[in-house]
Amino acid sequence: MRLLASAAVLVALVAVATSAGAQAAPPPCTPAQLAGSRTPVVLEAGSSSAPARLLVGRRYTAVVVQELAGGDFGSARDGSIRVASADVQLTGTTSDGRPAYSFTSPPKGPVRFTVTWIQEEIGNPSNACSASATFLRHVQSLRRVKIAKGRVVRDPRTADVFLLNLTAPRPANPAAVTVLVRARRGSRPPRPRGAATYKARLVPNRFGAFGRTSERGLRRLRALKIRGGLTSRGKGAGVGLYPDANIAFGRPLRFAFSMEVRQGGRRIGGYRAAASCRRLQKRGFSVVRCKVSRAAQRP
């Protein structure tokens, strides 16, 4: 008898729970009940609204903005708004006191979000419906720094310059760019290994330029009678090498170099060449001209 009574009580509890669950799940909203309302979630990147596309590996926040759901029929019930995604891991947080979900954009997209909430009739909260909306964002890959072909630029009044130009694209991969220059006397360019004679470091920013730059090893270049270094700033930058303009007349300066460009620890390009340079006297000034050999668009 006790067993039968316990079973009856269990059945009654299940029936009550089922009835309560049915009452807690309003019917789906009709188009008329959602007229004038918008999806109550806004994507943000830092302090600004997120662009139409997400950038790989960036941190974003999906912020719940309850007021957006307000329409002709009613508005979202307090605390009923939920955000879900099968494409990224959402972590609950807050943004300026509002509920929010943070996530990191994946290597590939698109990323789809599903937002659900309870829409209540104005002045009659008991008349409610279940609303849902989906939206997606495509993921845009970050671009590596662009490397122009290495070339020789002839300055009509000083010395020939060996130049390798770099350009920061948009959206740029924020990983630092390192230019390793290995130089030595002779006519055989060094291989891209071992310690660098000169090193330049450039950091791309989100404006399509290099925000920070630094260089080391200018004294080591001068010891080889080579001048140069970073040649420009702003939207683009370059590393240039040229022979000392005051080398002795009649005696050629022979040197070889290798420029290796790396970003995020990966080699992405370079330039190498050998030079035999002579100082020539002009009317009122002198210039240094170089014959180039062993040139290649790789380190």
N, C-alpha and C positions, 0 to 999 in steps of 0.2 A: 504493500500500500504506500509506504514511504517513497519507494522508487517511482511509482506511478505519479504521486503528488509532485515529486521533484521534476519529473519529465513534463508535467503539465505547466509547472511554473516556468521551466526553461522555454517551452513553446510560447507561453504568454509574453515572456521578455523579448524573444526574437520577434514576435508580432509587433510589439510596441516599438522596438528599435527600427523595424522595417517601415512602420507607419511614420515614425519621426524622420527617417531618412528620406522617405518619399516627399514629406512636407518640406524638407530642407533643400530640395532640388526643384526650383521653379522650372516651368516649361521654357523651351528656347524662345528667344526674343523674335518678334516679327520685324520686317523692315520698318513698319510704322513706329514700333517702339524704340527703334534706334535712330529714327530720323533726327538729323542735326547733331548727333553725337560723334565723337572721334575716338580712336584707340587711345586709351589713357596711359600711354607710355612714350617717353622721349629718350632717344639715345644721346649720350653726351661723351665727349672726349676731353677730359680735363675741365676747363671752365667754359668750353664752347660746345655748341651742338655738333654732333657727329656728322660728317659728310655723307653723301649718298652711298659711298663705298667705304668699306673698312680697310685699313692698312694691316698687313700681316704683322702679327706679334705685338700689336698695340693694345693698351688697356682701355676699355670702354665701360660705361655704366648705363644700364637701362633704368631710368628714373620713373617712378609711378607718379603721374600727374592726374589726380582724380577729377579735377575740374573739366578735363577734356571730354569726359564721358557725358557731360550734361547736354541734354537735347530737348526736343519738344515734349517727349513723354516723361522723362525723368532723369535721374543721375545715378552714378554708381553707389552701391551700398558701402559704407565705411568698412575698410579692412577686407573687402571681397576681391580685390584685384590681385591676380596671380600672373606671373610670367614664367614661361617654360621654353626650353629649346633642346632639341636632340643633337645639335651641332656644336654647342659650346657648353662648358661647365659654368653655371650661374652661381654666384656667391652672394647671399643676402647681406645688405649693408644699408646705409642711409646717405642721402644727399640733401644738404640744407634742411634737415628734419623730415624729408620725405622718404618713404620706403624705396629701396633701389636694389639692383642686382648688378654686380660687377662681373666682367668676363674678359678674356684675352682672345683676340681674333685668331682663328686657326690659319694654317698655311694655305688652305684652299676653301673655296666657298661654293655656293652661297650659304649664308647662315639664316635659318628660318626661326622666327620667334612666334609663339602662340600666347595670346593674352586672353584671360577669362575674367569675368566679373558678373555681379548681380546688378541688374538695372531696376531701380525702384521708381514707381510712379510718383510724380510730384504731389505731395499732400496725402498720399495713400501708400505708405511703404509696404503694406501687406500685398499689394498688387505688384508683383515683381516677375522678372524673367531672367533667364541665363543667357548672357552675351559672350561671344568669343570673336576674336579677330586674329589674323596672321599677317605678318609682314616679313620681308627678307632684305638682307643686305649682301651685296656681292663683295668679295674680298679682292683687293688690288695688291699685287706683289710690289715690294719695294725694289727700286732700280739701283744697280751698281753704278759707280762712277764711270763716266765715259772717258776713254783714252784715245787721243788723236794719234796719228802716225808721227813717230819721231822724225825730225827734219833738221836741216842746217839752215840757219838764217844768216844772211850776209849783211853785216852792218857796214855801210860805206865808209865810216870814219874810225872804226875801232877793230873788233875781231869777230870772226865767224862764231856763231853761237849754236850749240847742239841743244835742241829744245824738245821737250815732251810736255804737251798740254793736257790738262785734266778738266773735266766739266762735271759739276754736281747736278744730276737730273732732279725732276720732281715726279712722284715722291721719291726721295733719296733714301737708300739704305743708310741708317745713321752710324753704322760701324766705321771706325776710323780708317783712313787710307794712309798707308805708309809707302814712301818712295825710298828704296834703298839703292844708293849709288856706290858701286865698287869701281875704283879707278887705280891705274898703275902706269908706270912708264913702259914703253914698248908698243907693239902693234897687235897684241892678242887680247881681245876683251876678256875680262874676268868672268868666270862662271857665277851664276846666281847662288852662291853659297858662302858661308863664312861671314866674318865681320864686315860691316859696311864702312866705307870711307866717309860717306856723308849720308844723313838720314833726315827726311822731311816727313812731318805728320800733319795731316789735314782731316778735319772733322766736318762732314756735310751737315747742313741744317735743313729745316723743313721749307726754307725759302728758295731752295735751288742754288745755294751758294755754299762756300766753306766758311763756317763761323769761327773756327779756331785753327791756327796753324803754328807750327814750331819747327825748328831745324837745329841739327847738331852736326859738327864735323867740318865747318868751313875752314878751320885752321889746317886740318889734314889735307883738304883740297889745295890750299895755298902752298903747302909744302911740296906739292907736285907741279907747281906753277899753273894751277887751274883755278879759275874763279867761277862764281855762279851761285846757285841756290834757287830759292823761290823767286819767281819773276813777276808775279801779279797776285792780286787779291780780288775779292768780290765774287762775281758770278763764276769765274773760272780761275784756275791757277796753273802754273807751269814750273817745271824744274829745268833750268838752263845751265849748261856748262860751256866755258869758253877759255881759250889760252890766255895767260897773262899778257897784257898788251905791251909789256916792257921786256919781253924776252930778248936775248942778244940777237943782233943782226948776223946773218950768214950761218947761223947754226940752227937746224930744225929742232923743234920740240915735238917729240913723239910720245903720245899717250893713248891709252885705250880705256874704255869705260863700259859699264853695264848698268842700266837703270831697271830695277825690278819694282813693279807696283803691286801691292798687296792690300786687300780689304777683308776685314774680318778673319785674318789669318790665312786667306786664300790668295794665291797668285792670280791676278787678272790681266796682266799685260806687262809690257816693258819696251826697251829700246837699247841697242848696243851699237858701238862703232869704234873704229880706230882712226886716229888722226895724225897727220904729219904737217906741222904748222910752221910757217916762216914769217918773219917780220919784214915788211916791205916799206921802203921810204917813199912817201908821196910829197907833193909840194906843200910844205908847211906842217905836215903831220905824217904819222906812220900807221900802218894797218897790219893785222895778222891774218893771213889767209891759210886755210887748211885743205889738204887733200884727204878725202875720206875713203876708207876701205873697211871691209868686213861689216858693213852696216846691215842690221836686221831688226825687224819689228818684234823682237822678243828679247828678254834679258839674257 
